[in-house]
C-alpha cells in the first residue's frame, strides 16, 4: 500500500477541500514615505547646520542692496535667495527661521507629551474625584480653540521664547491626556494587570511598569500628527506679531514681514511658505504611516 503525498503551492483563496493562505507580503515603502522622511531629515540637518553654512548674519543690513531678486531671477551669487526690504540676506534668515520653528515645534511636542501623559496616567489611575476634576479641565480646554488659548496666554505672559514654547506645549497637552486616560481605563481589567495587582504591586508601580508602556504607540502617532499643527500654530502667532520677536526670526515672522511686498517682491513670502508646506506635509505623511504601522485595527 502506497501513500501519495502532494505538496501544493501556497495560494490565496478557497479550494474544494481546503483553504490555503499565502504568507503576507511586505512590499517596498511607498515613495511618499521615503520623500517625507528625506524632506524632514534635510530640514533638520539644515537647521542644525545653519550657524555654519549661512553666508551672512541675519541682522546685517544693507539698504543699497534691498529687495534684490534671487539668483535664478537675475540676482547675485552673494545673495542666492535675494534680500528683504532692509537688505538682509533671505537665505540666511530662512535657515535660522527654519531652525527656530523646528525647535519650538519639537519642544512643544515634548512638553505636550510629558504633561499630557502624566495627566492622563494620574487621572486614570486615581479615579474618583481626581479623575473628574482633571477630565473637566481637559474638556474645558478642548472646547476652546487652540489658537485663541495661545493668543490669550501670550498676551498675559509675554513673548519670550521660553514662554512661547511652554504656551504652545501646554495648549496641546489635553489630546495626550485624553488618549492616555482612555488607555489606562481600558487596561484596568486585563489579566496581566490583575496578576500584578494580586502579586502585591502598588497602583503606581502597575501604572509605570505595565500601563505606561502600552500607551507608547498611540502617543507616538499623535505626537507625529501634532507636530505639523504646532508648526502652523507657531507660524500663525509669529505672523500676527505675538510670536517670535526680533532680532530672532521664524517662518511665521518672515511671512509677516513679507506681506507688505507681495506684489513687488513675492519671493519674500514664497520661500517661507514653501518651507512650511514641506514640513507640515512631510510630518503629516509620516504620522499617517506611523498610525497605519502601529495601530492593529488599521491593518488589513
Backbone as CSV, one residue per row, in Angstrom:
resi,resn,N_x,N_y,N_z,CA_x,CA_y,CA_z,C_x,C_y,C_z
1,UNK,0.856,-1.194,0.000,0.000,0.000,0.000,0.889,1.239,0.000
2,UNK,0.668,2.123,-0.898,1.492,3.333,-1.008,0.653,4.556,-0.698
3,UNK,1.290,5.503,-0.114,0.617,6.751,0.245,1.166,7.867,-0.630
4,UNK,0.297,8.523,-1.321,0.693,9.599,-2.219,0.561,10.923,-1.483
5,UNK,1.651,11.601,-1.256,1.664,12.886,-0.563,2.006,13.966,-1.570
6,UNK,1.140,14.921,-1.709,1.372,16.017,-2.636,1.438,17.321,-1.852
7,UNK,2.420,18.117,-2.165,2.583,19.423,-1.528,2.191,20.488,-2.530
8,UNK,1.153,21.169,-2.245,0.671,22.204,-3.176,1.326,23.535,-2.866
9,UNK,1.397,24.401,-3.859,1.939,25.740,-3.697,0.958,26.589,-2.897
10,UNK,1.450,27.416,-2.003,0.520,28.257,-1.239,-0.187,29.253,-2.131
11,UNK,-1.484,29.280,-2.021,-2.286,30.202,-2.816,-3.224,30.931,-1.885
12,UNK,-3.780,31.979,-2.388,-4.772,32.723,-1.622,-6.130,32.437,-2.212
13,UNK,-7.053,31.973,-1.409,-8.376,31.669,-1.906,-8.871,30.350,-1.354
14,UNK,-10.020,29.945,-1.778,-10.655,28.746,-1.253,-10.744,27.702,-2.355
15,UNK,-10.247,26.480,-2.075,-10.348,25.365,-2.999,-11.505,24.480,-2.575
16,UNK,-11.675,23.327,-3.272,-12.798,22.457,-2.963,-12.652,21.789,-1.607
17,UNK,-11.423,21.502,-1.176,-11.239,20.745,0.045,-10.539,21.485,1.162
18,UNK,-9.925,22.585,0.871,-9.203,23.274,1.920,-8.981,24.724,1.551
19,UNK,-8.633,25.500,2.547,-8.327,26.923,2.377,-6.872,27.133,2.723
20,UNK,-6.112,27.615,1.769,-4.684,27.817,1.957,-4.410,29.304,1.869
21,UNK,-3.761,29.834,2.884,-3.420,31.258,2.922,-1.957,31.444,2.611
22,UNK,-1.675,32.332,1.700,-0.283,32.638,1.377,0.289,33.541,2.451
23,UNK,1.597,33.452,2.692,2.209,34.325,3.685,2.098,35.776,3.256
24,UNK,1.955,36.689,4.211,1.802,38.106,3.856,3.048,38.641,3.188
25,UNK,2.841,39.517,2.258,3.941,40.142,1.532,4.281,41.478,2.173
26,UNK,5.515,41.780,2.126,5.978,43.080,2.624,6.616,43.820,1.456
27,UNK,5.841,44.711,0.891,6.353,45.442,-0.257,7.280,46.567,0.158
28,UNK,7.806,47.223,-0.838,8.689,48.356,-0.583,7.874,49.526,-0.054
29,UNK,8.462,50.343,0.788,7.727,51.507,1.297,7.328,52.423,0.148
30,UNK,6.142,53.016,0.221,5.719,53.948,-0.827,6.684,55.119,-0.944
31,UNK,6.688,55.674,-2.136,7.603,56.786,-2.394,7.297,57.986,-1.515
32,UNK,6.014,58.178,-1.161,5.651,59.341,-0.339,6.323,59.289,1.024
33,UNK,6.433,58.082,1.601,7.067,57.974,2.918,8.554,58.284,2.827
34,UNK,9.200,57.759,1.805,10.638,57.998,1.649,10.905,59.479,1.412
35,UNK,10.086,60.092,0.556,10.264,61.520,0.275,10.017,62.348,1.534
36,UNK,8.978,62.016,2.290,8.666,62.767,3.510,9.779,62.645,4.539
37,UNK,10.285,61.422,4.735,11.392,61.235,5.673,12.628,62.002,5.221
38,UNK,12.894,61.993,3.913,14.060,62.705,3.388,13.920,64.208,3.570
39,UNK,12.713,64.735,3.325,12.485,66.173,3.478,12.663,66.593,4.932
40,UNK,12.049,65.844,5.843,12.149,66.208,7.258,13.579,66.084,7.763
41,UNK,14.279,65.038,7.336,15.675,64.883,7.734,16.529,66.021,7.178
42,UNK,16.279,66.416,5.930,17.040,67.514,5.327,16.777,68.829,6.050
43,UNK,15.526,69.079,6.414,15.196,70.306,7.138,15.888,70.346,8.495
44,UNK,15.876,69.227,9.191,16.535,69.172,10.500,18.035,69.358,10.342
45,UNK,18.617,68.742,9.326,20.059,68.874,9.095,20.438,70.314,8.772
46,UNK,19.666,70.967,7.918,19.942,72.369,7.590,19.760,73.272,8.800
47,UNK,18.763,72.976,9.616,18.539,73.787,10.806,19.697,73.654,11.786
48,UNK,20.211,72.445,11.958,21.333,72.246,12.876,22.610,72.891,12.344
49,UNK,22.772,72.871,11.038,23.995,73.407,10.441,23.883,74.878,10.060
50,UNK,22.771,75.530,10.401,22.548,76.916,9.988,23.670,77.862,10.406
51,UNK,24.165,77.823,11.658,25.236,78.770,12.015,26.503,78.603,11.196
52,UNK,26.730,77.409,10.665,27.978,77.153,9.932,27.865,77.415,8.439
53,UNK,26.668,77.386,7.892,26.533,77.477,6.432,25.888,78.776,5.971
54,UNK,25.412,79.608,6.887,24.811,80.867,6.455,25.895,81.841,6.007
55,UNK,25.735,82.449,4.830,26.770,83.356,4.314,26.782,84.728,4.985
56,UNK,25.686,85.121,5.616,25.594,86.454,6.213,24.926,86.351,7.585
57,UNK,25.164,87.375,8.389,24.459,87.485,9.661,23.004,87.863,9.383
58,UNK,22.078,87.297,10.175,20.663,87.527,9.895,20.236,88.963,10.183
59,UNK,21.043,89.701,10.953,20.705,91.091,11.268,21.507,92.095,10.455
60,UNK,22.383,91.611,9.593,23.223,92.506,8.787,22.379,93.192,7.723
61,UNK,22.369,94.533,7.741,21.545,95.305,6.818,22.403,96.033,5.799
62,UNK,21.815,96.203,4.595,22.465,96.971,3.536,21.363,97.574,2.672
63,UNK,21.021,98.816,2.972,19.914,99.448,2.254,20.210,99.629,0.767
64,UNK,21.486,99.653,0.404,21.826,99.752,-1.011,21.524,98.458,-1.760
65,UNK,21.367,97.362,-1.025,21.108,96.058,-1.662,19.700,95.552,-1.362
66,UNK,18.802,96.420,-0.971,17.473,95.996,-0.561,16.657,95.475,-1.735
67,UNK,15.834,94.454,-1.441,14.876,93.872,-2.382,15.538,93.355,-3.659
68,UNK,16.703,92.792,-3.518,17.333,92.146,-4.665,16.632,90.828,-4.974
69,UNK,16.486,90.455,-6.254,15.820,89.195,-6.606,16.736,88.003,-6.348
70,UNK,16.175,86.799,-6.336,17.011,85.604,-6.200,17.946,85.436,-7.385
71,UNK,18.916,84.547,-7.223,19.933,84.385,-8.257,19.332,83.847,-9.545
72,UNK,18.274,83.021,-9.463,17.666,82.481,-10.680,16.764,83.497,-11.368
73,UNK,16.533,84.658,-10.733,15.723,85.708,-11.338,16.555,86.937,-11.677
74,UNK,17.863,86.774,-11.762,18.743,87.880,-12.119,19.519,88.464,-10.975
75,UNK,19.465,87.850,-9.787,20.201,88.354,-8.647,21.666,87.954,-8.672
76,UNK,22.356,88.238,-7.593,23.786,87.961,-7.492,24.021,86.689,-6.664
77,UNK,25.189,86.100,-6.835,25.544,84.897,-6.074,25.754,85.199,-4.598
78,UNK,26.009,86.451,-4.269,26.233,86.793,-2.873,24.963,86.633,-2.045
79,UNK,23.796,86.745,-2.697,22.504,86.571,-2.027,21.678,85.594,-2.866
80,UNK,21.827,84.283,-2.638,21.186,83.287,-3.521,19.668,83.426,-3.603
81,UNK,19.029,83.798,-2.509,17.569,83.953,-2.499,17.145,85.405,-2.419
82,UNK,18.056,86.317,-2.697,17.743,87.727,-2.701,17.857,88.354,-1.318
83,UNK,17.348,89.585,-1.207,17.382,90.326,0.055,15.996,90.870,0.356
84,UNK,15.777,91.227,1.634,14.475,91.755,2.024,14.466,93.275,1.960
85,UNK,13.476,93.901,2.583,13.304,95.344,2.484,14.377,96.130,3.227
86,UNK,15.158,95.463,4.072,16.264,96.115,4.771,17.622,95.662,4.254
87,UNK,17.623,94.915,3.169,18.877,94.451,2.590,19.473,93.238,3.288
88,UNK,18.711,92.543,4.106,19.205,91.364,4.811,19.087,90.135,3.906
89,UNK,20.031,89.227,4.053,20.093,88.052,3.192,18.929,87.110,3.516
90,UNK,18.112,86.790,2.525,16.934,85.953,2.728,17.333,84.510,3.010
91,UNK,18.370,84.014,2.346,18.796,82.628,2.548,19.233,82.390,3.990
92,UNK,20.024,83.297,4.530,20.481,83.154,5.915,19.312,83.227,6.886
93,UNK,18.421,84.163,6.661,17.273,84.312,7.554,16.317,83.123,7.440
94,UNK,16.201,82.551,6.251,15.329,81.388,6.070,15.858,80.175,6.833
95,UNK,17.173,79.990,6.818,17.756,78.867,7.561,17.539,79.023,9.060
96,UNK,17.791,80.210,9.581,17.599,80.422,11.010,16.116,80.409,11.387
97,UNK,15.249,80.853,10.478,13.813,80.780,10.744,13.354,79.327,10.827
98,UNK,13.855,78.495,9.928,13.531,77.066,9.984,14.049,76.448,11.267
99,UNK,15.235,76.854,11.684,15.818,76.350,12.930,14.931,76.714,14.129
100,UNK,14.483,77.949,14.178,13.645,78.398,15.294,12.301,77.683,15.309
101,UNK,11.661,77.597,14.148,10.347,76.965,14.080,10.426,75.487,14.455
102,UNK,11.431,74.780,13.961,11.570,73.364,14.290,11.864,73.169,15.775
103,UNK,12.681,74.034,16.340,12.976,73.917,17.765,11.717,74.110,18.604
104,UNK,10.929,75.126,18.272,9.701,75.374,19.018,8.731,74.208,18.847
105,UNK,8.656,73.662,17.625,7.738,72.552,17.377,8.156,71.301,18.151
106,UNK,9.439,70.952,18.109,9.907,69.773,18.838,9.748,69.965,20.351
107,UNK,10.108,71.147,20.838,9.967,71.405,22.270,8.499,71.406,22.693
108,UNK,7.635,71.983,21.869,6.212,71.989,22.189,5.618,70.591,22.219
109,UNK,6.001,69.748,21.257,5.522,68.365,21.251,6.023,67.626,22.488
110,UNK,7.284,67.834,22.849,7.845,67.153,24.022,7.097,67.547,25.297
111,UNK,6.859,68.849,25.474,6.144,69.306,26.668,4.719,68.768,26.679
112,UNK,4.055,68.796,25.531,2.699,68.273,25.466,2.632,66.785,25.770
113,UNK,3.604,66.016,25.250,3.625,64.573,25.509,3.842,64.290,26.988
114,UNK,4.824,64.965,27.601,5.120,64.721,29.018,3.953,65.134,29.902
115,UNK,3.442,66.359,29.708,2.352,66.849,30.553,1.074,66.041,30.346
116,UNK,0.737,65.767,29.095,-0.481,65.025,28.823,-0.416,63.580,29.280
117,UNK,0.737,62.938,29.088,0.877,61.545,29.522,0.779,61.424,31.034
118,UNK,1.470,62.310,31.745,1.390,62.276,33.206,-0.015,62.599,33.700
119,UNK,-0.639,63.597,33.087,-2.001,63.945,33.496,-2.982,62.807,33.256
120,UNK,-2.917,62.191,32.085,-3.809,61.077,31.800,-3.537,59.869,32.664
121,UNK,-2.253,59.622,32.960,-1.899,58.487,33.809,-2.401,58.686,35.234
122,UNK,-2.232,59.900,35.758,-2.710,60.190,37.112,-4.232,60.131,37.165
123,UNK,-4.886,60.696,36.161,-6.341,60.715,36.148,-6.923,59.306,36.094
124,UNK,-6.386,58.478,35.194,-6.915,57.131,35.067,-6.567,56.233,36.236
125,UNK,-5.421,56.479,36.881,-5.006,55.632,37.997,-5.750,55.977,39.277
126,UNK,-5.892,57.261,39.578,-6.554,57.666,40.810,-8.062,57.435,40.753
127,UNK,-8.673,57.842,39.639,-10.115,57.714,39.529,-10.831,58.643,40.493
128,UNK,-12.121,58.446,40.643,-12.889,59.223,41.609,-12.927,60.708,41.296
129,UNK,-12.865,61.516,42.365,-12.973,62.972,42.196,-11.771,63.549,41.452
130,UNK,-10.582,62.962,41.625,-9.411,63.457,40.903,-9.582,63.272,39.401
131,UNK,-10.101,62.122,39.004,-10.355,61.868,37.584,-11.396,62.829,37.039
132,UNK,-12.433,63.098,37.819,-13.475,64.012,37.363,-12.956,65.436,37.211
133,UNK,-12.117,65.883,38.152,-11.566,67.242,38.073,-10.638,67.396,36.879
134,UNK,-9.720,66.442,36.706,-8.788,66.525,35.584,-9.519,66.402,34.254
135,UNK,-10.518,65.548,34.196,-11.294,65.416,32.961,-12.055,66.702,32.646
136,UNK,-12.554,67.375,33.678,-13.258,68.636,33.458,-12.326,69.708,32.914
137,UNK,-11.101,69.762,33.447,-10.123,70.731,32.948,-9.772,70.448,31.495
138,UNK,-9.563,69.178,31.184,-9.224,68.790,29.808,-10.370,69.106,28.862
139,UNK,-11.594,68.789,29.257,-12.750,69.066,28.405,-12.941,70.564,28.204
140,UNK,-12.684,71.346,29.236,-12.831,72.792,29.111,-11.815,73.372,28.134
141,UNK,-10.580,72.889,28.201,-9.570,73.391,27.270,-9.845,72.917,25.853
142,UNK,-10.341,71.678,25.706,-10.643,71.170,24.377,-11.783,71.934,23.713
143,UNK,-12.647,72.565,24.518,-13.778,73.304,23.967,-13.373,74.667,23.407
144,UNK,-12.176,75.137,23.749,-11.708,76.452,23.292,-10.684,76.241,22.181
145,UNK,-10.749,76.980,21.078,-9.760,76.833,20.006,-8.334,77.037,20.511
146,UNK,-7.439,76.211,20.013,-6.047,76.269,20.476,-5.406,77.616,20.184
147,UNK,-5.677,78.177,19.026,-5.092,79.473,18.671,-5.551,80.562,19.627
148,UNK,-6.820,80.526,20.013,-7.336,81.530,20.953,-6.674,81.376,22.314
149,UNK,-6.487,80.129,22.775,-5.806,79.891,24.051,-4.381,80.431,23.998
150,UNK,-3.685,80.162,22.893,-2.300,80.617,22.768,-2.224,82.139,22.707
151,UNK,-3.132,82.778,21.981,-3.124,84.240,21.901,-3.380,84.864,23.265
152,UNK,-4.316,84.308,24.010,-4.611,84.834,25.345,-3.424,84.664,26.282
153,UNK,-2.812,83.489,26.237,-1.674,83.222,27.113,-0.486,84.111,26.765
154,UNK,-0.235,84.328,25.481,0.877,85.199,25.072,0.615,86.628,25.518
155,UNK,-0.635,87.077,25.411,-0.963,88.437,25.832,-0.754,88.626,27.333
156,UNK,-0.959,87.571,28.116,-0.810,87.671,29.564,0.617,87.426,30.032
157,UNK,1.323,86.498,29.381,2.644,86.076,29.866,3.801,86.677,29.085
158,UNK,3.555,87.287,27.937,4.647,87.866,27.169,5.083,86.971,26.026
159,UNK,6.075,87.449,25.271,6.511,86.763,24.058,7.946,86.251,24.155
160,UNK,8.425,86.010,25.353,9.754,85.411,25.492,9.755,84.024,24.851
161,UNK,10.862,83.631,24.177,10.874,82.315,23.518,10.526,81.164,24.442
162,UNK,11.029,81.187,25.686,10.702,80.116,26.624,9.218,80.107,26.955
163,UNK,8.648,81.294,27.141,7.208,81.387,27.414,6.409,80.879,26.225
164,UNK,6.864,81.202,25.023,6.173,80.758,23.819,6.193,79.233,23.704
165,UNK,7.331,78.632,24.012,7.441,77.170,23.957,6.502,76.527,24.966
166,UNK,6.477,77.046,26.192,5.609,76.485,27.221,4.133,76.636,26.848
167,UNK,3.774,77.791,26.303,2.374,78.017,25.926,1.957,77.056,24.822
168,UNK,2.791,76.906,23.808,2.453,76.012,22.701,2.391,74.570,23.182
169,UNK,3.311,74.181,24.069,3.307,72.812,24.575,2.077,72.502,25.403
170,UNK,1.738,73.399,26.345,0.608,73.134,27.234,-0.741,73.369,26.545
171,UNK,-0.745,74.088,25.430,-2.008,74.274,24.719,-2.440,73.022,23.982
172,UNK,-1.551,72.024,23.884,-1.856,70.810,23.126,-1.843,69.558,23.997
173,UNK,-1.636,69.713,25.305,-1.447,68.536,26.148,-2.724,67.736,26.345
174,UNK,-3.889,68.386,26.222,-5.150,67.711,26.538,-5.406,66.519,25.623
175,UNK,-4.883,66.557,24.403,-5.073,65.430,23.493,-4.377,64.176,24.017
176,UNK,-3.146,64.358,24.478,-2.414,63.217,25.031,-3.068,62.735,26.326
177,UNK,-3.561,63.665,27.142,-4.197,63.276,28.395,-5.431,62.421,28.136
178,UNK,-6.209,62.775,27.145,-7.408,62.001,26.830,-7.048,60.589,26.364
179,UNK,-6.066,60.491,25.478,-5.698,59.176,24.947,-5.114,58.291,26.043
180,UNK,-4.217,58.843,26.845,-3.581,58.038,27.890,-4.607,57.620,28.940
181,UNK,-5.478,58.526,29.328,-6.512,58.156,30.300,-7.392,57.038,29.751
182,UNK,-7.766,57.133,28.482,-8.566,56.078,27.886,-7.849,54.733,27.873
183,UNK,-6.541,54.763,27.591,-5.766,53.526,27.612,-5.693,52.948,29.021
184,UNK,-5.505,53.819,30.014,-5.421,53.349,31.404,-6.725,52.690,31.823
185,UNK,-7.852,53.327,31.513,-9.147,52.767,31.883,-9.403,51.449,31.151
186,UNK,-9.014,51.388,29.869,-9.252,50.176,29.087,-8.418,48.998,29.571
187,UNK,-7.252,49.281,30.155,-6.363,48.201,30.586,-6.623,47.736,32.008
188,UNK,-7.519,48.384,32.720,-7.714,48.062,34.130,-8.167,46.616,34.342
189,UNK,-8.964,46.083,33.443,-9.483,44.737,33.642,-8.696,43.641,32.956
190,UNK,-7.552,43.991,32.370,-6.761,42.976,31.677,-6.143,41.997,32.663
191,UNK,-5.857,40.804,32.155,-5.354,39.738,33.025,-3.989,40.066,33.617
192,UNK,-3.100,40.688,32.831,-1.765,40.973,33.365,-1.813,42.075,34.422
193,UNK,-2.798,42.974,34.310,-2.971,43.981,35.350,-3.497,43.336,36.632
194,UNK,-4.461,42.434,36.489,-4.980,41.731,37.657,-3.906,40.875,38.318
195,UNK,-3.057,40.252,37.495,-1.975,39.431,38.055,-0.984,40.289,38.830
196,UNK,-0.653,41.445,38.299,0.262,42.337,39.008,-0.360,42.853,40.293
197,UNK,-1.674,43.130,40.267,-2.348,43.597,41.474,-2.403,42.498,42.536
198,UNK,-2.634,41.265,42.116,-2.682,40.157,43.066,-1.312,39.840,43.656
199,UNK,-0.256,40.157,42.908,1.092,39.901,43.408,1.557,40.945,44.417
200,UNK,0.732,41.945,44.679,1.055,42.940,45.684,1.633,44.230,45.148
201,UNK,1.652,44.421,43.830,2.199,45.646,43.253,1.282,46.822,43.568
202,UNK,1.879,47.967,43.844,1.106,49.171,44.147,0.494,49.733,42.856
203,UNK,-0.554,50.548,42.979,-1.171,51.119,41.779,-0.193,51.904,40.916
204,UNK,0.724,52.647,41.555,1.662,53.444,40.770,2.715,52.572,40.098
205,UNK,3.104,51.477,40.739,4.031,50.555,40.093,3.370,49.893,38.880
206,UNK,2.104,49.536,39.036,1.372,48.969,37.901,1.267,49.991,36.769
207,UNK,0.988,51.240,37.146,0.839,52.285,36.129,2.147,52.514,35.364
208,UNK,3.267,52.541,36.066,4.536,52.843,35.432,5.141,51.644,34.709
209,UNK,4.968,50.455,35.258,5.611,49.266,34.701,4.758,48.541,33.666
210,UNK,3.443,48.620,33.778,2.583,47.819,32.918,1.658,48.653,32.031
211,UNK,1.162,49.752,32.550,0.211,50.549,31.779,0.920,51.529,30.853
212,UNK,1.894,52.244,31.380,2.567,53.275,30.591,3.186,52.743,29.303
213,UNK,3.886,51.599,29.299,4.436,51.105,28.022,3.374,50.822,26.963
214,UNK,2.155,50.494,27.382,1.093,50.205,26.424,0.482,51.458,25.812
215,UNK,0.846,52.624,26.306,0.368,53.880,25.725,1.357,54.460,24.717
216,UNK,2.464,53.762,24.501,3.523,54.318,23.652,3.047,54.529,22.222
217,UNK,2.414,53.519,21.639,2.035,53.600,20.224,1.078,54.749,19.932
218,UNK,-0.053,54.878,20.636,-0.958,55.990,20.315,-0.347,57.357,20.586
219,UNK,0.513,57.454,21.595,1.141,58.735,21.895,2.114,59.132,20.787
220,UNK,2.887,58.178,20.290,3.829,58.473,19.205,3.083,58.915,17.950
221,UNK,2.003,58.238,17.631,1.222,58.601,16.449,0.654,60.008,16.599
222,UNK,0.075,60.304,17.755,-0.496,61.631,17.982,0.574,62.712,17.958
223,UNK,1.754,62.422,18.508,2.839,63.405,18.504,3.287,63.731,17.089
224,UNK,3.386,62.719,16.237,3.807,62.959,14.852,2.769,63.772,14.093
225,UNK,1.496,63.538,14.377,0.452,64.310,13.713,0.341,65.725,14.285
226,UNK,0.595,65.882,15.576,0.506,67.199,16.204,1.685,68.097,15.831
227,UNK,2.791,67.500,15.424,3.971,68.288,15.071,3.641,69.290,13.970
228,UNK,2.943,68.820,12.936,2.583,69.718,11.837,1.667,70.833,12.314
229,UNK,0.731,70.517,13.212,-0.177,71.534,13.717,0.554,72.580,14.548
230,UNK,1.554,72.157,15.299,2.316,73.112,16.108,3.145,74.029,15.223
231,UNK,3.677,73.509,14.125,4.408,74.361,13.177,3.487,75.447,12.633
232,UNK,2.271,75.067,12.272,1.307,76.051,11.769,0.899,77.034,12.871
233,UNK,0.726,76.538,14.095,0.352,77.416,15.210,1.437,78.443,15.490
234,UNK,2.687,78.004,15.551,3.783,78.944,15.797,3.882,79.957,14.664
235,UNK,3.741,79.499,13.427,3.806,80.409,12.291,2.668,81.424,12.333
236,UNK,1.503,80.994,12.776,0.367,81.914,12.867,0.606,82.987,13.923
237,UNK,1.112,82.559,15.091,1.375,83.534,16.152,2.450,84.531,15.730
238,UNK,3.505,84.042,15.101,4.575,84.943,14.662,4.107,85.841,13.535
239,UNK,3.259,85.347,12.659,2.717,86.165,11.580,1.881,87.313,12.132
240,UNK,1.158,87.040,13.215,0.331,88.078,13.834,1.135,89.036,14.701
241,UNK,2.419,88.746,14.906,3.277,89.632,15.678,3.331,89.349,17.155
242,UNK,2.768,88.223,17.601,2.776,87.891,19.028,3.607,86.646,19.299
243,UNK,4.375,86.203,18.322,5.229,85.029,18.484,6.680,85.421,18.668
244,UNK,7.538,84.877,17.835,8.970,85.173,17.893,9.198,86.638,17.533
245,UNK,9.984,87.324,18.364,10.226,88.750,18.190,11.653,89.003,17.700
246,UNK,11.866,90.122,16.960,13.219,90.483,16.526,14.135,90.675,17.730
247,UNK,15.431,90.369,17.585,16.141,90.009,16.348,16.020,88.549,15.954
248,UNK,15.327,87.740,16.761,15.097,86.353,16.353,14.123,86.326,15.179
249,UNK,14.122,85.207,14.480,13.300,85.101,13.285,12.741,83.688,13.196
250,UNK,11.496,83.588,12.719,10.874,82.297,12.464,10.177,82.363,11.108
251,UNK,9.663,81.222,10.667,8.998,81.196,9.362,7.766,82.090,9.354
252,UNK,7.040,82.129,10.469,5.881,82.994,10.537,6.235,84.468,10.518
253,UNK,7.311,84.842,11.195,7.717,86.248,11.188,8.230,86.673,9.815
254,UNK,8.860,85.762,9.087,9.257,86.086,7.711,8.036,86.380,6.855
255,UNK,6.982,85.596,7.021,5.747,85.866,6.286,5.137,87.200,6.704
256,UNK,5.178,87.498,7.993,4.638,88.770,8.459,5.373,89.962,7.875
257,UNK,6.697,89.860,7.749,7.476,90.948,7.160,7.242,91.069,5.660
258,UNK,6.902,89.957,4.996,6.774,89.965,3.537,5.387,90.352,3.046
259,UNK,4.409,90.475,3.934,3.044,90.704,3.462,2.869,92.066,2.810
260,UNK,3.729,93.028,3.128,3.623,94.349,2.508,4.310,94.417,1.151
261,UNK,4.951,93.323,0.744,5.705,93.323,-0.513,5.276,92.167,-1.414
262,UNK,4.024,91.707,-1.269,3.559,90.565,-2.051,3.490,90.872,-3.540
263,UNK,3.219,92.101,-3.898,3.090,92.449,-5.314,4.450,92.683,-5.949
264,UNK,5.290,93.449,-5.289,6.578,93.817,-5.891,7.616,92.715,-5.766
265,UNK,7.692,92.061,-4.613,8.709,91.021,-4.376,8.043,89.796,-3.753
266,UNK,7.325,89.010,-4.543,6.573,87.877,-3.970,7.456,86.770,-3.413
267,UNK,8.720,86.702,-3.842,9.577,85.619,-3.356,9.843,85.700,-1.849
268,UNK,9.700,86.900,-1.280,9.903,87.023,0.166,8.881,86.199,0.939
269,UNK,7.677,86.023,0.395,6.655,85.214,1.044,6.642,83.779,0.525
270,UNK,7.064,83.581,-0.715,7.002,82.245,-1.308,7.953,81.290,-0.606
271,UNK,9.178,81.731,-0.320,10.175,80.837,0.269,9.753,80.295,1.646
272,UNK,9.356,81.139,2.601,8.900,80.571,3.879,7.626,79.756,3.748
273,UNK,6.739,80.133,2.828,5.520,79.342,2.622,5.861,77.937,2.139
274,UNK,6.798,77.849,1.206,7.196,76.537,0.683,7.784,75.676,1.797
275,UNK,8.617,76.275,2.653,9.218,75.513,3.755,8.150,75.027,4.731
276,UNK,7.189,75.892,5.070,6.112,75.499,5.989,5.304,74.343,5.395
277,UNK,4.958,74.451,4.126,4.176,73.400,3.479,4.960,72.094,3.440
278,UNK,6.246,72.160,3.114,7.054,70.947,3.055,7.139,70.262,4.415
279,UNK,7.343,71.050,5.466,7.463,70.464,6.806,6.137,69.852,7.248
280,UNK,5.040,70.573,7.066,3.747,70.080,7.536,3.284,68.860,6.750
281,UNK,3.453,68.873,5.440,3.035,67.717,4.635,3.890,66.503,4.958
282,UNK,5.204,66.706,5.116,6.089,65.590,5.452,5.740,65.013,6.820
283,UNK,5.511,65.878,7.803,5.172,65.394,9.147,3.826,64.679,9.155
284,UNK,2.839,65.197,8.426,1.534,64.546,8.379,1.611,63.187,7.686
285,UNK,2.407,63.097,6.625,2.563,61.823,5.930,3.232,60.785,6.821
286,UNK,4.262,61.204,7.547,4.922,60.286,8.478,3.967,59.872,9.588
287,UNK,3.138,60.798,10.060,2.164,60.455,11.083,1.146,59.433,10.601
288,UNK,0.657,59.592,9.376,-0.277,58.604,8.822,0.381,57.239,8.680
289,UNK,1.637,57.231,8.292,2.362,55.963,8.153,2.541,55.289,9.515
290,UNK,2.898,56.075,10.529,3.049,55.501,11.861,1.718,54.979,12.391
291,UNK,0.644,55.684,12.114,-0.667,55.229,12.572,-1.034,53.905,11.912
292,UNK,-0.761,53.796,10.611,-1.060,52.543,9.921,-0.154,51.408,10.376
293,UNK,1.065,51.738,10.806,2.011,50.697,11.209,1.803,50.247,12.640
294,UNK,1.439,51.171,13.546,1.362,50.856,14.960,-0.039,50.510,15.426
295,UNK,-1.056,50.854,14.657,-2.427,50.564,15.063,-2.880,49.266,14.415
296,UNK,-3.097,48.188,15.168,-3.507,46.924,14.558,-4.859,47.004,13.846
297,UNK,-5.734,47.896,14.298,-7.049,47.992,13.683,-6.999,48.550,12.268
298,UNK,-5.900,49.257,11.897,-5.792,49.830,10.575,-5.137,48.881,9.586
299,UNK,-4.697,47.731,10.038,-4.065,46.764,9.142,-5.127,45.882,8.506
300,UNK,-4.963,45.624,7.242,-5.906,44.777,6.520,-5.201,43.528,6.064
